[in-house]
Amino acid sequence: MTVLTAVVAALLGLGVGLVADRAARRFPWAPGGADRGGAVPAPVTAAGTALLFALVAVRFGPVWELPAYLLLAGVAVLLALIDLRHHLLPDRVVLPAIAAGAVLLALAGAIEGDGAALARAAIAAVVLFVVFLVLALLAPSGLGMGDVKLAALVGLYLGRLGWNAVVLGAAAGFVVQAVVALALLATRRIGLRGELPFGPAMLLGAALVIGWGTAVLG
């Protein structure tokens, strides 16, 4: 059953990847918007999204919360593509994703009778929003309001898994950003004054914890 779920999820991810690539290429969205090119080749985006969806399906299996985490995966691909090219996390994606994720997780919690996990997810979203808001106010050159709102989205999903996942997931984003920055500096792809978008690192850090957090945290 899990294998079948993974295959179906991969096919869904392939389509989502193509849509995300097209949407990212036409950002900022306006009537008659032209293709402005993408940060990643379309076949790579489609294949990567298919693989990501399959991994999410394998991680959770055919459970009620799976649609919520597949939604997060699709949104993460779109946001990463936009942030890599434009250094921007649009409210038109982040805010609806928070609302839709909350609804899907609430439905899963109601069906599974796990109200505690749902409450923890909501609280974690607020906590990470506040923490990142404080960080953005202290260091506005390092974090933007898009990152702050993304923290709420990430906190929602990490909170569903537990407080250890919230802490580790939030920290993982900074670790990923540091590793990427050091690698780019070492290869002279950026200079000391170069700026990197933080959204992709946040999303990758959260993905690592969601995928392997159970093994790490026990």
LOSE-125285 format. One record per residue: residue number from 0; residue in three letters; x, y, z of N, C-alpha, C, CB in turn. Coordinates in steps of 0.02 Angstrom, whole numbers, plus 50000, padded with zeros to 5 digits. Glycine has a CB too. Example, Ala and Ser with C-alpha at 12.3 -4.5 7.8 and 13.67 -1.06 7.14 Angstrom:
[0,ALA,[50660,49716,50390],[50615,49775,50390],[50660,49835,50390],[50565,49776,50452]]
[1,SER,[50642,49888,50354],[50684,49947,50357],[50645,50002,50394],[50704,49970,50286]]
This chain:
[0,MET,[50042,49940,50000],[50000,50000,50000],[50043,50063,50000],[49953,50000,50061]]
[1,THR,[50097,50063,50039],[50141,50120,50041],[50175,50132,49974],[50193,50111,50096]]
[2,VAL,[50194,50077,49940],[50226,50083,49875],[50178,50113,49825],[50250,50014,49849]]
[3,LEU,[50116,50091,49825],[50066,50119,49780],[50055,50192,49795],[50000,50080,49786]]
[4,THR,[50051,50209,49858],[50043,50279,49878],[50101,50322,49853],[50036,50286,49954]]
[5,ALA,[50162,50295,49857],[50221,50331,49834],[50220,50342,49759],[50285,50294,49855]]
[6,VAL,[50197,50291,49722],[50194,50297,49649],[50143,50350,49629],[50176,50230,49617]]
[7,VAL,[50085,50348,49660],[50033,50398,49645],[50058,50468,49664],[49967,50381,49683]]
[8,ALA,[50090,50473,49722],[50116,50537,49744],[50169,50563,49696],[50146,50532,49815]]
[9,ALA,[50212,50519,49670],[50264,50540,49623],[50233,50568,49559],[50310,50481,49606]]
[10,LEU,[50181,50535,49534],[50147,50559,49474],[50115,50627,49487],[50094,50509,49451]]
[11,LEU,[50085,50634,49546],[50056,50699,49565],[50111,50751,49569],[50018,50693,49632]]
[12,GLY,[50167,50733,49599],[50222,50779,49607],[50250,50801,49540],[50277,50748,49648]]
[13,LEU,[50251,50757,49491],[50275,50775,49424],[50233,50832,49396],[50273,50715,49378]]
[14,GLY,[50167,50826,49402],[50123,50879,49378],[50131,50943,49418],[50052,50857,49380]]
[15,VAL,[50135,50936,49484],[50144,50995,49526],[50209,51031,49511],[50142,50975,49601]]
[16,GLY,[50262,50992,49498],[50326,51022,49481],[50323,51063,49417],[50379,50969,49475]]
[17,LEU,[50289,51038,49367],[50282,51075,49304],[50242,51139,49314],[50248,51031,49251]]
[18,VAL,[50188,51135,49354],[50148,51194,49369],[50188,51245,49408],[50084,51175,49407]]
[19,ALA,[50225,51221,49459],[50266,51266,49500],[50319,51300,49458],[50299,51227,49557]]
[20,ASP,[50350,51263,49412],[50402,51293,49369],[50372,51347,49325],[50435,51238,49326]]
[21,ARG,[50314,51333,49296],[50282,51382,49253],[50262,51445,49293],[50220,51352,49219]]
[22,ALA,[50235,51434,49353],[50214,51490,49394],[50275,51532,49415],[50177,51465,49457]]
[23,ALA,[50329,51499,49434],[50389,51535,49455],[50420,51575,49398],[50441,51487,49483]]
[24,ARG,[50417,51548,49338],[50445,51583,49280],[50405,51645,49262],[50447,51536,49220]]
[25,ARG,[50341,51646,49279],[50299,51703,49262],[50290,51752,49320],[50231,51679,49239]]
[26,PHE,[50325,51740,49375],[50320,51785,49433],[50360,51848,49419],[50346,51750,49497]]
[27,PRO,[50335,51907,49440],[50272,51921,49476],[50213,51916,49428],[50274,51992,49508]]
[28,TRP,[50160,51887,49454],[50103,51870,49412],[50063,51931,49395],[50060,51819,49447]]
[29,ALA,[50051,51939,49331],[50011,51994,49305],[49978,51970,49241],[50054,52058,49293]]
[30,PRO,[49922,52000,49222],[49889,51980,49159],[49937,51983,49100],[49827,52024,49146]]
[31,GLY,[49941,51929,49064],[49985,51927,49006],[50058,51923,49023],[49973,51987,48965]]
[32,GLY,[50074,51901,49084],[50144,51897,49106],[50184,51850,49062],[50148,51875,49178]]
[33,ALA,[50245,51870,49046],[50288,51830,49002],[50332,51783,49043],[50330,51876,48959]]
[34,ASP,[50359,51733,49009],[50406,51687,49040],[50472,51724,49051],[50417,51623,48996]]
[35,ARG,[50492,51730,49115],[50552,51768,49132],[50611,51722,49146],[50540,51812,49192]]
[36,GLY,[50604,51658,49131],[50658,51611,49145],[50653,51585,49215],[50725,51644,49133]]
[37,GLY,[50687,51531,49228],[50683,51500,49294],[50751,51492,49325],[50649,51433,49289]]
[38,ALA,[50752,51483,49391],[50815,51473,49427],[50840,51401,49417],[50805,51488,49501]]
[39,VAL,[50795,51356,49400],[50812,51285,49391],[50778,51262,49327],[50789,51242,49453]]
[40,PRO,[50811,51220,49286],[50779,51194,49226],[50714,51157,49242],[50827,51147,49189]]
[41,ALA,[50664,51165,49199],[50598,51136,49211],[50600,51060,49221],[50553,51151,49153]]
[42,PRO,[50638,51021,49181],[50639,50948,49193],[50667,50930,49261],[50680,50914,49139]]
[43,VAL,[50717,50969,49284],[50746,50956,49350],[50694,50970,49405],[50809,51000,49361]]
[44,THR,[50657,51025,49397],[50605,51043,49446],[50552,50988,49448],[50573,51110,49428]]
[45,ALA,[50529,50966,49389],[50476,50915,49387],[50500,50850,49418],[50454,50904,49314]]
[46,ALA,[50560,50828,49399],[50585,50765,49426],[50599,50770,49501],[50650,50745,49389]]
[47,GLY,[50626,50827,49522],[50639,50837,49593],[50576,50838,49635],[50678,50901,49603]]
[48,THR,[50524,50870,49608],[50460,50872,49644],[50428,50803,49648],[50412,50922,49611]]
[49,ALA,[50433,50765,49594],[50406,50697,49594],[50441,50655,49647],[50415,50664,49525]]
[50,LEU,[50508,50661,49651],[50546,50624,49701],[50527,50647,49771],[50621,50633,49690]]
[51,LEU,[50520,50712,49780],[50501,50739,49846],[50433,50713,49868],[50500,50816,49844]]
[52,PHE,[50385,50713,49823],[50318,50688,49839],[50321,50613,49857],[50270,50699,49781]]
[53,ALA,[50362,50575,49821],[50368,50504,49835],[50399,50493,49904],[50411,50469,49782]]
[54,LEU,[50449,50533,49922],[50481,50527,49987],[50432,50545,50043],[50543,50572,49991]]
[55,VAL,[50391,50596,50032],[50341,50615,50082],[50292,50557,50092],[50304,50679,50061]]
[56,ALA,[50271,50526,50036],[50224,50470,50041],[50254,50411,50078],[50201,50449,49972]]
[57,VAL,[50318,50398,50066],[50352,50343,50101],[50360,50360,50175],[50422,50329,50070]]
[58,ARG,[50374,50424,50190],[50384,50445,50260],[50320,50436,50300],[50406,50519,50262]]
[59,PHE,[50262,50456,50272],[50200,50455,50311],[50156,50395,50295],[50162,50518,50298]]
[60,GLY,[50159,50370,50234],[50114,50316,50215],[50044,50342,50202],[50113,50262,50269]]
[61,PRO,[49997,50297,50189],[49928,50317,50174],[49889,50337,50237],[49892,50261,50137]]
[62,VAL,[49905,50395,50265],[49872,50419,50325],[49837,50485,50309],[49922,50428,50383]]
[63,TRP,[49796,50508,50355],[49755,50567,50342],[49795,50632,50338],[49703,50574,50396]]
[64,GLU,[49854,50633,50369],[49894,50694,50367],[49936,50699,50304],[49938,50698,50428]]
[65,LEU,[49939,50646,50264],[49980,50647,50204],[49962,50704,50157],[49972,50581,50168]]
[66,PRO,[49898,50718,50142],[49883,50774,50097],[49912,50841,50121],[49809,50781,50089]]
[67,ALA,[49912,50852,50187],[49939,50914,50214],[50013,50920,50199],[49926,50918,50290]]
[68,TYR,[50050,50866,50209],[50123,50869,50198],[50140,50870,50123],[50157,50809,50231]]
[69,LEU,[50098,50841,50081],[50107,50847,50009],[50095,50920,49987],[50060,50799,49970]]
[70,LEU,[50047,50952,50018],[50035,51023,50005],[50097,51063,50023],[49974,51049,50044]]
[71,LEU,[50125,51050,50081],[50186,51085,50102],[50242,51074,50051],[50208,51062,50172]]
[72,ALA,[50250,51012,50027],[50302,50997,49979],[50294,51038,49915],[50303,50922,49962]]
[73,GLY,[50232,51041,49889],[50219,51079,49828],[50231,51153,49837],[50149,51068,49804]]
[74,VAL,[50208,51180,49893],[50217,51251,49908],[50292,51266,49917],[50178,51271,49972]]
[75,ALA,[50328,51220,49949],[50400,51231,49961],[50438,51236,49895],[50428,51173,50003]]
[76,VAL,[50420,51195,49847],[50454,51198,49781],[50441,51266,49749],[50429,51141,49735]]
[77,LEU,[50379,51288,49748],[50363,51352,49717],[50398,51410,49753],[50287,51364,49718]]
[78,LEU,[50395,51411,49819],[50427,51465,49857],[50502,51466,49847],[50410,51459,49931]]
[79,ALA,[50533,51407,49846],[50606,51403,49837],[50625,51431,49769],[50630,51331,49845]]
[80,LEU,[50588,51413,49717],[50603,51437,49650],[50598,51513,49646],[50556,51405,49598]]
[81,ILE,[50545,51540,49676],[50536,51613,49674],[50589,51648,49715],[50466,51631,49700]]
[82,ASP,[50604,51622,49775],[50651,51654,49819],[50722,51652,49790],[50650,51622,49888]]
[83,LEU,[50740,51598,49757],[50806,51593,49727],[50816,51646,49673],[50816,51523,49697]]
[84,ARG,[50764,51661,49636],[50771,51709,49580],[50757,51780,49602],[50724,51690,49524]]
[85,HIS,[50707,51790,49645],[50684,51858,49661],[50700,51880,49733],[50611,51863,49650]]
[86,HIS,[50725,51834,49775],[50736,51849,49846],[50672,51876,49878],[50794,51901,49855]]
[87,LEU,[50618,51839,49866],[50552,51860,49889],[50509,51799,49902],[50518,51906,49837]]
[88,LEU,[50471,51802,49957],[50422,51750,49974],[50353,51782,49974],[50438,51716,50044]]
[89,PRO,[50316,51776,49919],[50254,51814,49912],[50198,51793,49960],[50229,51806,49842]]
[90,ASP,[50164,51843,49988],[50107,51829,50032],[50053,51789,49996],[50078,51895,50058]]
[91,ARG,[50048,51799,49931],[49996,51765,49892],[50006,51689,49890],[49994,51792,49820]]
[92,VAL,[50064,51666,49911],[50077,51594,49916],[50079,51574,49990],[50143,51576,49881]]
[93,VAL,[50117,51611,50030],[50129,51590,50099],[50065,51591,50141],[50181,51637,50132]]
[94,LEU,[50027,51645,50137],[49967,51651,50180],[49913,51599,50164],[49938,51720,50175]]
[95,PRO,[49895,51589,50099],[49848,51536,50084],[49874,51466,50104],[49830,51536,50010]]
[96,ALA,[49940,51457,50099],[49968,51392,50118],[49960,51380,50192],[50043,51388,50098]]
[97,ILE,[49968,51432,50233],[49958,51425,50305],[49885,51406,50319],[49976,51491,50342]]
[98,ALA,[49838,51441,50286],[49767,51427,50297],[49749,51356,50275],[49724,51478,50260]]
[99,ALA,[49771,51338,50214],[49755,51272,50188],[49787,51217,50229],[49776,51266,50114]]
[100,GLY,[49850,51228,50250],[49884,51178,50292],[49848,51169,50358],[49955,51199,50304]]
[101,ALA,[49826,51224,50388],[49790,51220,50452],[49725,51180,50444],[49775,51290,50478]]
[102,VAL,[49690,51191,50389],[49627,51155,50377],[49640,51080,50368],[49591,51184,50315]]
[103,LEU,[49690,51063,50327],[49704,50992,50315],[49729,50957,50378],[49757,50985,50259]]
[104,LEU,[49771,50991,50416],[49795,50961,50479],[49738,50955,50530],[49852,51001,50508]]
[105,ALA,[49692,51004,50529],[49635,51001,50575],[49590,50942,50557],[49595,51067,50572]]
[106,LEU,[49579,50931,50493],[49538,50875,50471],[49571,50809,50491],[49528,50877,50394]]
[107,ALA,[49637,50804,50480],[49673,50744,50500],[49668,50733,50575],[49746,50747,50478]]
[108,GLY,[49677,50787,50614],[49673,50781,50686],[49604,50761,50710],[49692,50846,50718]]
[109,ALA,[49552,50788,50677],[49484,50771,50696],[49468,50698,50681],[49434,50817,50660]]
[110,ILE,[49491,50674,50623],[49477,50605,50604],[49516,50557,50648],[49496,50594,50530]]
[111,GLU,[49579,50574,50663],[49621,50531,50703],[49610,50541,50778],[49693,50542,50686]]
[112,GLY,[49572,50592,50797],[49560,50605,50867],[49622,50629,50904],[49533,50544,50901]]
[113,ASP,[49664,50668,50869],[49726,50691,50899],[49724,50767,50905],[49788,50668,50857]]
[114,GLY,[49683,50791,50950],[49676,50863,50960],[49738,50895,50990],[49617,50877,51004]]
[115,ALA,[49776,50857,51029],[49837,50884,51060],[49888,50903,51008],[49867,50834,51109]]
[116,ALA,[49896,50861,50956],[49944,50876,50903],[49923,50937,50864],[49951,50815,50856]]
[117,LEU,[49858,50945,50853],[49833,51003,50817],[49846,51067,50857],[49758,50996,50802]]
[118,ALA,[49832,51065,50922],[49845,51123,50964],[49919,51140,50966],[49820,51111,51035]]
[119,ARG,[49961,51089,50969],[50033,51100,50970],[50056,51132,50905],[50070,51034,50982]]
[120,ALA,[50027,51110,50848],[50045,51138,50783],[50029,51212,50780],[50009,51100,50727]]
[121,ALA,[49969,51230,50805],[49949,51301,50804],[49994,51343,50848],[49876,51307,50826]]
[122,ILE,[50009,51318,50907],[50052,51355,50953],[50123,51362,50923],[50055,51320,51022]]
[123,ALA,[50148,51309,50893],[50215,51311,50863],[50219,51361,50807],[50234,51241,50838]]
[124,ALA,[50165,51367,50768],[50164,51416,50714],[50171,51487,50742],[50099,51410,50673]]
[125,VAL,[50134,51500,50796],[50137,51567,50828],[50206,51578,50858],[50083,51574,50882]]
[126,VAL,[50233,51528,50892],[50298,51535,50925],[50353,51550,50874],[50316,51471,50964]]
[127,LEU,[50356,51512,50820],[50409,51525,50770],[50398,51592,50735],[50410,51469,50719]]
[128,PHE,[50336,51611,50725],[50323,51677,50696],[50351,51732,50740],[50246,51688,50685]]
[129,VAL,[50338,51727,50805],[50363,51778,50852],[50439,51777,50856],[50333,51767,50922]]
[130,VAL,[50468,51718,50860],[50541,51713,50865],[50575,51743,50804],[50562,51639,50873]]
[131,PHE,[50550,51727,50745],[50580,51753,50684],[50565,51827,50675],[50555,51713,50623]]
[132,LEU,[50508,51850,50700],[50494,51921,50697],[50544,51960,50739],[50422,51935,50722]]
[133,VAL,[50559,51935,50799],[50609,51967,50841],[50677,51968,50807],[50614,51932,50909]]
[134,LEU,[50696,51911,50776],[50760,51907,50741],[50762,51956,50682],[50772,51836,50716]]
[135,ALA,[50706,51962,50647],[50703,52008,50590],[50709,52081,50612],[50638,51998,50551]]
[136,LEU,[50680,52096,50670],[50684,52165,50696],[50755,52180,50719],[50634,52175,50753]]
[137,LEU,[50788,52129,50747],[50857,52139,50771],[50907,52141,50714],[50876,52084,50819]]
[138,ALA,[50894,52102,50661],[50940,52099,50604],[50900,52100,50539],[50984,52035,50608]]
[139,PRO,[50873,52159,50522],[50831,52163,50462],[50867,52147,50397],[50802,52232,50456]]
[140,SER,[50933,52151,50396],[50970,52135,50336],[50975,52060,50325],[51040,52165,50339]]
[141,GLY,[50963,52022,50378],[50969,51949,50372],[50904,51913,50361],[51000,51923,50434]]
[142,LEU,[50849,51940,50388],[50784,51909,50381],[50733,51962,50359],[50762,51877,50447]]
[143,GLY,[50688,51941,50316],[50634,51985,50294],[50567,51961,50322],[50632,51989,50218]]
[144,MET,[50515,51999,50310],[50449,51980,50335],[50423,51917,50300],[50400,52037,50325]]
[145,GLY,[50446,51906,50238],[50428,51844,50205],[50454,51783,50242],[50453,51843,50133]]
[146,ASP,[50516,51789,50267],[50544,51734,50307],[50506,51724,50372],[50618,51749,50322]]
[147,VAL,[50483,51780,50401],[50446,51776,50464],[50380,51739,50453],[50432,51847,50492]]
[148,LYS,[50345,51755,50399],[50282,51720,50385],[50294,51648,50365],[50245,51756,50329]]
[149,LEU,[50348,51636,50330],[50365,51566,50314],[50379,51526,50377],[50426,51563,50267]]
[150,ALA,[50408,51558,50428],[50421,51523,50491],[50356,51498,50522],[50457,51570,50540]]
[151,ALA,[50302,51536,50514],[50237,51514,50540],[50213,51451,50504],[50184,51570,50534]]
[152,LEU,[50223,51451,50438],[50203,51392,50398],[50244,51331,50419],[50212,51406,50323]]
[153,VAL,[50309,51340,50424],[50353,51285,50443],[50337,51262,50514],[50427,51307,50439]]
[154,GLY,[50325,51309,50559],[50309,51292,50628],[50245,51251,50633],[50302,51353,50670]]
[155,LEU,[50197,51266,50591],[50133,51229,50591],[50145,51154,50580],[50086,51256,50537]]
[156,TYR,[50186,51139,50530],[50198,51069,50512],[50247,51035,50559],[50225,51064,50441]]
[157,LEU,[50298,51071,50581],[50344,51041,50629],[50310,51029,50696],[50405,51087,50639]]
[158,GLY,[50265,51076,50715],[50229,51068,50778],[50185,51007,50779],[50188,51129,50790]]
[159,ARG,[50160,50988,50722],[50119,50927,50717],[50159,50865,50738],[50093,50918,50646]]
[160,LEU,[50225,50869,50729],[50268,50812,50745],[50295,50813,50815],[50325,50810,50697]]
[161,GLY,[50297,50872,50847],[50322,50876,50915],[50367,50937,50926],[50360,50813,50934]]
[162,TRP,[50377,50955,50989],[50417,51014,51004],[50491,51005,50988],[50410,51032,51078]]
[163,ASN,[50516,50944,50994],[50585,50932,50975],[50596,50946,50901],[50605,50860,50991]]
[164,ALA,[50546,50927,50861],[50550,50940,50789],[50549,51014,50774],[50493,50904,50753]]
[165,VAL,[50510,51052,50813],[50506,51124,50803],[50575,51156,50815],[50454,51155,50851]]
[166,VAL,[50605,51139,50871],[50671,51168,50888],[50724,51148,50837],[50692,51145,50959]]
[167,LEU,[50726,51083,50821],[50776,51059,50775],[50765,51086,50705],[50777,50983,50774]]
[168,GLY,[50702,51090,50685],[50686,51115,50618],[50703,51188,50609],[50613,51105,50603]]
[169,ALA,[50690,51228,50661],[50707,51299,50658],[50782,51308,50654],[50678,51336,50719]]
[170,ALA,[50819,51270,50694],[50892,51276,50695],[50922,51250,50630],[50921,51238,50754]]
[171,ALA,[50892,51199,50601],[50919,51167,50541],[50922,51217,50483],[50877,51107,50521]]
[172,GLY,[50874,51263,50480],[50875,51312,50426],[50938,51355,50428],[50815,51356,50431]]
[173,PHE,[50958,51376,50487],[51019,51416,50495],[51081,51375,50478],[51024,51444,50566]]
[174,VAL,[51082,51311,50498],[51139,51268,50483],[51145,51259,50407],[51131,51200,50518]]
[175,VAL,[51090,51245,50374],[51091,51236,50302],[51116,51299,50267],[51021,51216,50275]]
[176,GLN,[51091,51357,50290],[51112,51420,50260],[51187,51431,50269],[51073,51479,50291]]
[177,ALA,[51213,51415,50327],[51284,51424,50340],[51326,51378,50296],[51300,51411,50414]]
[178,VAL,[51305,51316,50290],[51342,51268,50248],[51342,51290,50175],[51311,51198,50254]]
[179,VAL,[51285,51311,50150],[51280,51335,50080],[51324,51397,50070],[51207,51350,50062]]
[180,ALA,[51321,51443,50117],[51360,51505,50111],[51435,51489,50110],[51344,51553,50168]]
[181,LEU,[51457,51444,50154],[51528,51426,50156],[51549,51392,50091],[51542,51381,50216]]
[182,ALA,[51505,51349,50065],[51522,51314,50002],[51527,51364,49944],[51469,51261,49987]]
[183,LEU,[51482,51412,49941],[51483,51461,49888],[51543,51508,49894],[51419,51502,49887]]
[184,LEU,[51561,51524,49956],[51621,51565,49967],[51684,51527,49947],[51625,51586,50041]]
[185,ALA,[51686,51463,49964],[51745,51423,49948],[51754,51416,49873],[51740,51354,49981]]
[186,THR,[51699,51412,49837],[51702,51406,49764],[51699,51473,49728],[51645,51361,49739]]
[187,ARG,[51699,51527,49768],[51699,51596,49742],[51638,51610,49698],[51762,51608,49701]]
[188,ARG,[51582,51579,49717],[51519,51593,49682],[51487,51657,49708],[51470,51535,49689]]
[189,ILE,[51503,51675,49771],[51481,51738,49800],[51539,51768,49839],[51419,51726,49847]]
[190,GLY,[51534,51833,49854],[51584,51867,49894],[51561,51872,49966],[51599,51935,49866]]
[191,LEU,[51603,51903,50007],[51586,51911,50078],[51524,51953,50088],[51644,51941,50115]]
[192,ARG,[51510,51998,50041],[51451,52041,50046],[51391,52014,50008],[51468,52111,50021]]
[193,GLY,[51399,51954,49981],[51344,51924,49944],[51285,51907,49988],[51368,51862,49908]]
[194,GLU,[51225,51910,49961],[51165,51895,49998],[51131,51833,49969],[51116,51955,49996]]
[195,LEU,[51110,51790,50014],[51076,51729,49994],[51005,51730,50021],[51113,51666,50020]]
[196,PRO,[50956,51707,49982],[50888,51702,50009],[50886,51649,50063],[50837,51685,49953]]
[197,PHE,[50848,51662,50115],[50846,51616,50172],[50789,51565,50167],[50838,51655,50237]]
[198,GLY,[50739,51580,50126],[50681,51536,50120],[50699,51464,50101],[50634,51563,50070]]
[199,PRO,[50739,51454,50049],[50756,51384,50030],[50791,51347,50086],[50800,51384,49969]]
[200,ALA,[50835,51381,50124],[50869,51348,50180],[50820,51329,50235],[50924,51393,50208]]
[201,MET,[50773,51373,50250],[50721,51358,50300],[50681,51297,50279],[50675,51418,50309]]
[202,LEU,[50662,51295,50216],[50621,51240,50192],[50659,51175,50190],[50593,51256,50122]]
[203,LEU,[50723,51178,50169],[50763,51117,50168],[50776,51092,50238],[50829,51130,50132]]
[204,GLY,[50790,51137,50284],[50801,51117,50353],[50739,51083,50382],[50820,51176,50396]]
[205,ALA,[50681,51112,50369],[50619,51082,50393],[50607,51014,50360],[50559,51128,50379]]
[206,ALA,[50622,51009,50296],[50613,50946,50260],[50657,50891,50289],[50628,50955,50185]]
[207,LEU,[50718,50908,50306],[50763,50858,50335],[50737,50833,50402],[50834,50888,50344]]
[208,VAL,[50711,50879,50442],[50684,50858,50507],[50620,50818,50499],[50672,50920,50552]]
[209,ILE,[50577,50840,50454],[50515,50802,50442],[50531,50732,50417],[50470,50840,50391]]
[210,GLY,[50581,50727,50373],[50598,50663,50343],[50635,50616,50390],[50638,50674,50282]]
[211,TRP,[50683,50645,50427],[50727,50602,50468],[50728,50621,50541],[50796,50604,50442]]
[212,GLY,[50683,50665,50561],[50682,50688,50630],[50671,50632,50680],[50630,50740,50639]]
[213,THR,[50629,50584,50661],[50614,50529,50707],[50677,50488,50723],[50561,50483,50677]]
[214,ALA,[50719,50477,50671],[50781,50441,50682],[50830,50479,50726],[50813,50424,50616]]
[215,VAL,[50830,50546,50717],[50877,50588,50755],[50853,50597,50827],[50884,50656,50721]]
[216,LEU,[50788,50610,50834],[50761,50627,50900],[50743,50564,50940],[50701,50671,50893]]
[217,GLY,[50733,50510,50905],[50715,50448,50941],[50641,50444,50955],[50753,50443,51005]]
